[in-house]
């Protein structure tokens, strides 16, 4: 599918899909959105001083790798935190498209970490640093099956308008099963139908203030 480079409201770039009129990240600010939804209300929420094991994170929609990059950066700011990160992506973004994105520049960092995230092998657990391991899986979300493996899920699939099947009960049942007890799922979506579906499979769901351009977002917890 054709992709076009798009500059977003905070100066960072994203990829636009003209066929769907959809972006990989918010047009109001790619980095701002990811920091607000996935780092502030996901990573920082689940981290606590008693977490003495690797934090296991699943990302639904590895895409441009922005969430993985921001998680890597943020993990360095949290004492004694190590991360085991799994990213699912059915249609990996081409390296030449990745090279056009300006995330490292906007974050004032060397591009080698971002490049390493994308050049690391698929279907293997790769060491990005002493405290950050990455496993990328080229798989459809609906084909992924795990049980009580993850502390945190970043649910960053394309929106319900263009891929409604990724926001329905079977997918969220899989997400619920994949989380450890008291595990957390965060997403940029705040649609009422999405919230009700999450609740139907067992999640306790809260609405939170959204990133720029969105009134609300959702955080779901597997109480247990």
Secondary structure, 3 states (H helix, E strand, C coil): CCCEEEECCCCCEEEEECCCCEECCCCCCHHHHHHHHHHHHHHHHHCCCCCCCCEEEEEECCCCCHHHHHHHHHHCCCCCCCEEEEEECCCCCCHHHHCCCCHHHHCCCCCHHHHHHHHCCECCEEEEECCEEEEEECCCHHHCCCCCCEEEEEECCCCCCCCHHHHCHHHHHHHHHHEEEEEEEEECCCCHHHHHHHHHCCCEEEEEECCCCCCEEEEEECCC
